[in-house]
Each structure stands twice: as structure tokens, then as C-alpha cells.
Amino acid sequence: MTRPHPIVFLALGLFGVYCIEFGVVGILPMIMQRYGVTAAQAGSLVSLFALVIAVGGPFLVLLATRWRRKSVLIVSLLVFALASVASAYAPRFGLLLALRIVPALFHPVYFSLAMVAAAALYPPRDAARAGAHAFTGTSMGMVLGIPLTTWIAAQYGYEASFLACALVNALAALGLYLFLPESPREAPLAYGRQLAVLRKPALWFTIAAAVLVFAAMFAVYAYAAAYLQQVAGLSARQTGLALVVFGIGGVAGNLFAGRQLGTHVLRTVLLQPVLLGLAYWLLYRHAGSGLGWAALAVLLLFWGAAHTSGLIVTQVWLSSEAREAPAFAIGVYIAAINLGVTVGALAGGMAIESYGMPGALACGALLGGLALAAIAVKAWLYRLPSVGNMVGDAKQ
């Protein structure tokens, strides 16, 4: 019998991690009803999780490199599983909010070490392929985690959505325990050498753009389920199906953007916030106008593609500015995008409080415009490297 490859369980863990972070978006209406809170208050479940990662991410990754990689990965997954079980039965909203903090602390640790562990499973010439395989779990978790938890909650109840996340992470932990080989002890890269990348002005322009891109994405996406139910008039089960369609568009958009980055980096990076803004305008004009399922599906596919392409665009662009400290660069990337999630979810919630659900769309479009401006300024001041150059540098 063929043994499962460890990369499967590394990717499964990444899928579970992002289901924990973003899965609550799909059951936001249930949380609002269960605890009697507003959309903005429920959205803080996303923004708090992201804020913890944004503040501590890079430095927690630096500390985690001091311990054995396999042990840290397994402990992280067990923390995710236990936090999910506790969240399923939290009697008060305040406790549910508090239960987001501990898994948020372990999130960047697992993400970074999983990427390093994936690369270690392959020869150096195949390191990029290893990262792509592991990143599949991340992409699936971010684009399918919400519709999956929405569907599970609609079919089997609120608690089942959290318990499903716990099961995924527990299975990933068991798989890593059984099949992931122990890594040799290596002297970690000096803290000072890794932190030195933060002295590069170009990196800070890239970080700012990544923050704004994700803020534009999550000003709306954090309230996707509530928007589809309150504005488009979908039921809970229909919302789950709609978000699956969104996820399919997201997978396609991520793959297409990845191919475009290979030949047209600047054009692809500039186009992402433009297309996202167009998706928001189409949602504003048509989502509440009684669209049939076919037209709504096309709109959701386009929104999903425009939204999710931001993952690969920001990751490739930011990593290209810190190639001399790849592990720390992953931590910086995680911090940047989660700061963007925090800003976007908070801003979107405030816009909803003041202007209703359409306010989130206007907020997302405004943040997208700021992202476009940041990208243009950085591209004007610094020459944008191509993906081909990045690969060439990595081989040297």
C-alpha cells in the first residue's frame, strides 16, 4: 500500500487554518442571530483574528524557528482543533471573540513552517513546485472555506461548522505525526540578517499596496453572506451555493493571474484592483434587482476571480522584494495581508453601520482606488521585477 505523501497533510492543515480564519464569514448571519449582535460586531471575529496575526506574525515566525519544525506544526494544528471545538459551544459572544486570539497566534507559525517543510520534502530544483502544492491548501481554504462552512451550518447546524474545522485540523495533525519526516537541526538565520530587509523602502511601498488590496477585498467579503441574504434575498442554503460559485471563480482567477504574472507583472498587479472595483459596481447595480440564477452565477464568478487573484498578486510581488530572507518574507506577507483584512473588515463594518449594506461596496471601491494609487507610485519609483528574474535569482 502506497504511503500518503506528507505534502497532502501540510496542504490539508493550511486548508483547515484558513477555514478557521474565514469560515465565520459564511455563518455571520447565524452568529448575529445567536448572540444578538450587529453585522459590525460579528465582523470583529474576522478583524480581531487578522489583527493578532498582523501585529505578531513576523516575530512569532522568527521565534518558532528555534524549535523542531514537526513538533511545532503538530502542536499548532491541535491548537486550531481545540479552539474550534470550544468555539462551537461558546455561550457568549465575548468568549467566542476571545477564542479567536490563540489560534491567530499560531496561524503565521504554521503557515511559514508548512511552506519550509514542503520545500524540504523535494530536491532544491523542485522547491517552487513544492510551494505550489502546499499553497493549494491556502487557496482552497480562502476561496472554499466560507461556502463549505456555510453549507455545513445550513445542513447540520451551527455547531457542525466549527466541528468540521476541528476534524480537518485533527486529521492533518495525525497525518503529519505519521508521515512527515523529522527535519535535521539547522542553525537558524540570524535575526539581524532577516530584519535587515525592512530597511528597503521598496518593500514598504509593496507592503502598503498589499495591505490596501486586502482591505479592498475584505471590506465586502467579510460580509458576503449577510450581503447576499439581505440584498440579493438568498436563503442560507442558497447563500452557501452562491459562495461555492464564488469559490470556483476564485480558483480560476488565481490560476489565470498566476499565468499572467509570468509575462505581464505590472499590468496584472495594476489590473487586480480595477477589476475588483468593477465587480463591486456590478454588485451594486444588479445584485438586488431580481437577477436570475444564471446571471447571478456569472456575476459571482467574476467577483470571485477578481477577489481571489489578489492572493497570488500580492504574494509574488511582496516576496520578490525580500528574496534574501524567504522565511521572514512569508511572515511579513502574512502580517501585511492580515492587516489588510483587519482594516477592510473594520472599515466595511463602519460603512454598513452608516450607509447600510451598499456602504461596504463603496468602502471596498475606495480602498481599491487607494491600492491602485500605491501600486502605480511604487511602479514609477522602482522597477518591478519579473517572475522570471525571481526564479533565476532563486536558482543562483
KAFENKA-V249399 format. One record per residue. SS is DSSP state (H for helix, E for strand, L for the rest). PHI is phi as a letter, one per 40 degrees, with the letter a starting at -180 (999 if undefined). D_CENTER is the distance of its C-alpha to the mean C-alpha in whole Angstrom. Layout:
((SS | PHI | D_CENTER) (SS | PHI | D_CENTER))
This chain:
((L | 999 | 35) (L | c | 32) (L | c | 30) (L | c | 26) (L | c | 24) (H | d | 22) (H | c | 19) (H | c | 19) (H | c | 18) (H | c | 16) (H | c | 14) (H | c | 15) (H | c | 14) (H | c | 10) (H | c | 10) (H | c | 12) (H | c | 9) (H | c | 6) (H | c | 9) (H | c | 11) (H | c | 8) (H | b | 8) (H | c | 11) (H | c | 13) (H | c | 12) (H | c | 14) (L | b | 17) (H | d | 17) (H | c | 21) (H | c | 22) (H | c | 21) (H | d | 23) (H | c | 26) (H | c | 26) (H | b | 26) (L | g | 27) (L | b | 25) (L | c | 24) (H | c | 20) (H | c | 20) (H | c | 21) (H | c | 18) (H | c | 15) (H | c | 16) (H | c | 14) (H | c | 11) (H | c | 12) (H | c | 14) (H | d | 11) (H | c | 10) (H | c | 13) (H | c | 14) (H | c | 11) (H | c | 12) (H | c | 16) (H | b | 16) (H | d | 14) (H | c | 16) (H | c | 19) (H | c | 18) (H | c | 17) (H | d | 21) (H | c | 22) (H | c | 21) (L | c | 22) (L | c | 26) (L | b | 26) (L | c | 26) (H | c | 22) (H | c | 23) (H | c | 24) (H | c | 21) (H | c | 19) (H | c | 21) (H | c | 21) (H | d | 17) (H | c | 17) (H | c | 20) (H | c | 19) (H | c | 16) (H | c | 18) (H | c | 21) (H | c | 19) (H | c | 18) (H | c | 22) (H | c | 23) (H | c | 20) (H | c | 22) (L | b | 25) (L | c | 24) (L | c | 28) (L | b | 26) (H | c | 23) (H | d | 24) (H | c | 24) (H | d | 20) (H | c | 19) (H | c | 20) (H | c | 19) (H | c | 15) (H | c | 17) (H | c | 18) (H | c | 14) (H | c | 12) (H | c | 15) (H | c | 15) (H | d | 11) (H | c | 11) (H | c | 14) (H | c | 14) (H | d | 11) (H | c | 13) (H | c | 16) (H | c | 15) (H | c | 15) (H | c | 18) (H | c | 20) (H | c | 19) (H | c | 20) (H | c | 23) (L | c | 24) (L | b | 25) (L | c | 28) (H | d | 27) (H | c | 27) (H | b | 25) (H | c | 22) (H | c | 20) (H | c | 20) (H | c | 19) (H | c | 16) (H | c | 15) (H | c | 16) (H | c | 14) (H | c | 11) (H | d | 12) (H | c | 11) (H | c | 7) (H | c | 8) (H | c | 10) (H | c | 8) (H | c | 5) (H | c | 8) (H | b | 11) (H | c | 10) (H | c | 11) (H | c | 14) (H | c | 15) (H | c | 15) (H | c | 17) (H | c | 20) (H | c | 20) (H | c | 21) (H | c | 23) (H | c | 25) (H | b | 25) (L | h | 25) (H | d | 22) (H | c | 23) (H | c | 22) (H | c | 18) (H | c | 18) (H | c | 20) (H | c | 19) (H | c | 16) (H | c | 18) (H | c | 20) (H | d | 17) (H | c | 17) (H | c | 20) (H | c | 21) (H | c | 19) (H | c | 21) (H | c | 24) (H | c | 23) (H | c | 22) (H | c | 25) (H | c | 28) (H | b | 26) (L | c | 25) (L | c | 27) (L | c | 28) (L | c | 27) (L | c | 30) (L | c | 30) (L | b | 30) (L | c | 30) (L | c | 27) (L | c | 27) (L | d | 28) (H | d | 26) (H | c | 28) (H | c | 27) (H | c | 24) (H | c | 24) (H | c | 26) (H | c | 23) (H | c | 23) (H | c | 26) (L | c | 25) (H | d | 25) (H | c | 23) (H | c | 20) (H | c | 20) (H | c | 20) (H | c | 17) (H | c | 15) (H | d | 17) (H | c | 16) (H | c | 12) (H | d | 12) (H | c | 14) (H | c | 12) (H | c | 9) (H | c | 12) (H | c | 13) (H | c | 10) (H | c | 10) (H | c | 14) (H | b | 14) (H | c | 11) (L | c | 11) (L | b | 15) (H | d | 15) (H | c | 17) (H | c | 19) (H | c | 20) (H | c | 21) (H | c | 23) (H | c | 25) (L | c | 25) (L | c | 25) (L | g | 27) (L | c | 25) (L | c | 26) (H | c | 23) (H | c | 24) (H | c | 23) (H | c | 20) (H | d | 19) (H | c | 20) (H | c | 19) (H | c | 15) (H | c | 16) (H | c | 18) (H | d | 15) (H | c | 13) (H | c | 16) (H | c | 16) (H | c | 12) (H | c | 13) (H | c | 16) (H | c | 15) (H | c | 12) (H | c | 16) (H | c | 18) (H | c | 16) (H | c | 16) (H | c | 20) (H | c | 21) (H | c | 19) (L | c | 22) (L | b | 25) (L | b | 24) (H | c | 21) (H | c | 22) (H | c | 23) (H | c | 19) (H | c | 18) (H | c | 20) (H | c | 20) (H | d | 16) (H | c | 16) (H | c | 20) (H | c | 19) (H | c | 16) (H | c | 19) (H | c | 21) (H | c | 19) (H | c | 19) (H | c | 23) (H | c | 24) (H | c | 22) (H | c | 24) (H | c | 27) (H | b | 27) (L | c | 25) (L | b | 27) (L | b | 30) (L | g | 31) (L | c | 29) (L | c | 30) (H | c | 27) (H | c | 28) (H | c | 27) (H | c | 24) (H | c | 23) (H | c | 23) (H | c | 21) (H | c | 18) (H | c | 18) (H | c | 18) (H | c | 16) (H | c | 13) (H | c | 14) (H | c | 14) (H | c | 11) (H | c | 9) (H | c | 11) (H | c | 10) (H | c | 7) (H | c | 10) (H | c | 13) (H | c | 11) (H | c | 11) (H | c | 14) (H | c | 16) (H | c | 15) (H | c | 16) (L | c | 19) (L | c | 20) (L | a | 20) (H | c | 21) (H | c | 24) (H | b | 22) (H | c | 19) (H | c | 18) (H | c | 18) (H | c | 16) (H | c | 13) (H | c | 13) (H | c | 14) (H | d | 11) (H | c | 8) (H | c | 11) (H | c | 11) (H | c | 7) (H | c | 8) (H | c | 11) (H | c | 10) (H | c | 8) (H | c | 12) (H | c | 14) (H | c | 13) (H | c | 13) (H | c | 16) (H | c | 18) (H | c | 17) (H | c | 19) (H | c | 22) (H | c | 22) (H | c | 22) (H | c | 25) (H | c | 27) (H | b | 27) (L | g | 25) (L | d | 23) (H | c | 23) (H | c | 23) (H | c | 19) (H | c | 20) (H | c | 22) (H | c | 20) (H | c | 17) (H | c | 19) (H | c | 21) (H | c | 18) (H | c | 17) (H | c | 21) (H | c | 20) (H | c | 17) (H | c | 20) (H | c | 23) (H | c | 21) (H | c | 20) (H | c | 24) (H | c | 25) (H | c | 23) (H | c | 25) (H | c | 28) (H | c | 28) (L | b | 27) (L | c | 27) (L | c | 24) (L | c | 24) (L | c | 24) (H | c | 22) (H | c | 25) (H | c | 26) (H | c | 23) (H | c | 24) (H | c | 27) (H | c | 27) (H | c | 25) (H | c | 28) (L | c | 30))
